[in-house]
Amino acid sequence: MSSASIYEIEVTDIRGQVRRMEEYAGKVLLIVNTASKCGFTPQFGGLQKLYDELAPRGLEILGFPCNQFMNQDPGSEQQISEFCSLNYGVSFPMFAKLQVNGPESHPLFELLKNEAPGMMGSKKVKWNFTKFLVGSDGQVIRRYAPTVSPEAIRDDILELL
């Protein structure tokens, strides 16, 4: 367990409003670094399907665009928002573009990476659509590789709801 709580972290939504993660206290969270021009981009559809089904039961999906992997999300926040809405009907919260690795890595992703390391203890996020499952108590439960579909995470989410 880390000294900082996930709920103390501030994030900026896709419209530029600063939000505190404490707004999501008591909900199960699936936090995803996203990209609009990635081979995994169709996962937006699966994420939206999960959101439609499980949000009424307490799931919140939070999408964080990231352009760190081969410039696969180069657009502005407005372009990203329009893309997600028009192509995938995304209605779950999307946030401002951020970095998930390196010296400019956002504190949210630093906490997620430390609490749920990847393969062989690696802290680094390997690619777009890495997913982190957080319990309703704010504890980071698990990291999922980009290749793991949203549908494959459904049972793990149901256990926490």
Residue pairs with C-beta under 8 A, 6 or more apart in sequence:
1 115
1 139
2 111
2 114
2 115
4 107
4 111
5 138
6 21
6 108
6 111
6 134
6 138
6 140
7 20
7 21
7 22
7 24
7 25
7 138
8 20
8 21
8 22
9 20
9 21
9 107
9 108
9 111
10 18
10 19
10 20
10 21
11 18
11 19
11 20
11 21
11 62
11 64
11 95
11 96
11 98
11 106
11 108
12 18
12 19
12 95
12 96
13 19
13 93
13 94
13 95
13 96
14 65
14 77
14 80
14 81
14 93
14 94
14 95
14 96
15 77
15 81
16 77
16 96
21 108
24 60
24 62
25 138
26 58
26 136
27 58
27 59
27 60
27 136
28 58
28 59
28 60
28 133
28 134
28 135
28 136
28 157
28 160
28 161
29 59
29 60
29 61
29 62
29 132
29 133
29 134
30 47
30 50
30 59
30 60
30 61
30 62
30 131
30 132
30 133
30 134
30 150
30 153
30 157
31 61
31 62
31 64
31 108
31 112
31 131
31 132
31 134
32 43
32 47
32 61
32 62
32 63
32 64
32 129
32 130
32 131
32 132
33 64
33 65
33 66
33 100
33 109
33 125
33 128
33 129
33 130
34 41
34 44
34 63
34 64
34 65
34 66
34 73
34 84
34 94
34 128
34 129
35 41
35 65
35 66
35 67
35 69
35 72
35 73
35 128
35 129
36 65
36 72
36 73
36 75
36 79
36 80
36 83
36 84
37 72
37 73
37 74
38 69
38 72
38 73
38 127
38 128
38 129
40 127
40 128
40 129
40 146
40 147
41 128
43 129
43 149
43 150
44 63
44 84
44 87
44 88
44 90
45 88
46 149
46 150
46 151
47 61
47 63
47 90
47 92
47 150
48 88
48 89
48 90
48 91
48 92
49 150
49 151
50 59
50 61
50 150
50 151
50 153
50 154
50 157
51 59
51 61
51 91
51 92
52 91
54 154
54 157
54 158
54 161
55 61
55 92
57 161
58 136
58 161
59 157
59 161
60 92
60 93
61 92
61 93
62 92
62 93
62 94
62 95
63 84
63 90
63 92
63 93
63 94
63 95
64 94
64 95
64 97
64 98
64 100
64 106
64 108
64 109
65 73
65 77
65 80
65 94
65 95
65 96
65 97
65 98
66 73
66 97
66 98
66 99
66 100
66 125
66 128
67 73
67 74
67 97
68 99
68 100
68 101
68 102
69 127
69 128
72 128
73 80
73 97
73 128
75 83
77 96
77 97
80 94
80 97
81 94
84 90
84 94
85 91
98 106
98 108
98 109
99 105
99 106
99 109
100 106
100 109
100 113
100 125
100 130
101 109
101 124
101 125
105 113
109 125
111 140
112 132
112 134
112 140
112 143
113 123
113 124
113 125
113 143
114 123
115 139
115 140
116 132
116 140
116 141
116 142
116 143
117 123
117 143
118 124
118 125
118 126
118 130
118 143
118 145
119 145
126 145
126 146
127 146
128 146
129 146
130 143
130 144
130 145
130 146
131 143
131 144
131 146
131 148
131 150
131 153
132 140
132 142
132 143
132 144
133 140
133 141
133 142
133 143
133 144
133 153
133 156
133 157
133 160
134 140
134 141
135 141
135 160
136 160
141 156
141 160
142 156
144 152
144 153
